[in-house]
Amino acid sequence: MKKKIYIGADAIVSPLGFDTEENFRMVLAGATKLAATEKPFRGSPFFASLFDEKVLDEHFSSMAEPLKYTRLEKISILAIEKVMKQSGVDMTSDRTLLIYSTTKGNISLLENSGLEKIPANRVYLPILAEELGRFFKCINKPLVVSNACISGVLALIIAARLIRLGRYDHIVVAGGDIISEFTLSGFQSFAALSPECCRPYDAARKGINLGEAAAAVLVTADSGMTGKDRLFIAGGASANDANHISGPSRTGEGLFQSVLAAMKEAGLNSADFISAHGTATEFNDEMESIAFSRAGLSAVPMHSLKGYYGHTLGAAGLVESILSIQSLRKGKLIASAGFENKGVSGDVNIIETGKDITMHTCIKTASGFGGCNAAAVFIREGGANA
């Protein structure tokens, strides 16, 4: 029998709240911090979800001097610290690993952003991860997963495999991204930014919003570290369709293969709901609808959470996985914010209104630039194949 790999403590740090409970409560209430802003960047207003720097520093100041850390480092440290306190995991053990997922990391260090006192080499992803490792006195060198927007989901899959191989007993998977002028200009160059709150899968969708967040999850073989309601990673897979540097496969091939492989590993033919990527761009949403239809999942309730947070890039997969886990534990389906009228050709069942139902299984997916795709299956113990 395959060893079960459990999800233990978790934490979300976002403009919506500084712990998982607050974030989940706000999302259930339909709240969002997405708003039009010009700051801190030049140019025309854009819709985004940004941290209030003053509030962030108030939360962080009890841990360390805020001026010695970047905004990304601060939110990441806050998330990891909450997981450590909840679980009691020993980060100094050689049987514990830190995995960090991000797309651009400390890219703001390349900009004139008032961070001159912070060593410029922390812009390199391994150096950033090592700084986080030093803060928590990690014995093992942190592992970085940076694979566009599937980074968070892929990091969870990798963590589960490493523990199943016996390399580690516990892995803290953390991830984060912030909005920088570099990131903003990149999406502007694709004409991919929406001038209003994003509307995944809707006929009137106009593009993505960007967001900032960090999240952390304990992945462990120890069922005693999961609390009374145990939940495990039952399957995971990734596939790259290599369609285009930024455009997804028009047939959804990579996502289709990822979902089928993840469900096969989990021993499932379907799930109670899907937490999809749903960026609200024309081609991503269309591709996903086709992939899920091809996988025989048309009737499965599905949502995107981008209407609450915007696209948090390397943190998105972790933030959305944690909220999916909370949904399974509490029996609450989250509505897909911004959706009114179906605007994709694939047959999908978008969740328009939140509801209370008994659930045991979830498929979480992510897709990203370069044709990368990933899918993970979460099962609440006592449910299917548990």
Secondary structure, 3 states (H helix, E strand, C coil): CCCCCEEEEEEEEECCECCHHHHHHHHHCCCCCCEEECCCCCCCCEEEECCCHHHHHHHHCCCCCHHHCCHHHHHHHHHHHHHHHHHCCCCCCCCEEEEEECCCCCHHHHCCCCCCCCCHHHHCHHHHHHHHHHHCCCCCCCEEECCHHHHHHHHHHHHHHHHHCCCCCEEEEEEEECCCHHHHHHHHHCCCECCCCCCCCECCCCCECEECEEEEEEEECCHHHCCCCCEEEEEEEEEECCCCCCCCCCCCHHHHHHHHHHHHHHCCCCCCEEECCCCCCHHHHHHHHHHHHHCCCCCCEEECCHHHHCECHHHHHHHHHHHHHHHHHHCEECCCCCCCCECCCCCCEECCCCEECCCCEEEEEEEEHHHEEEEEEEEECCCCCC
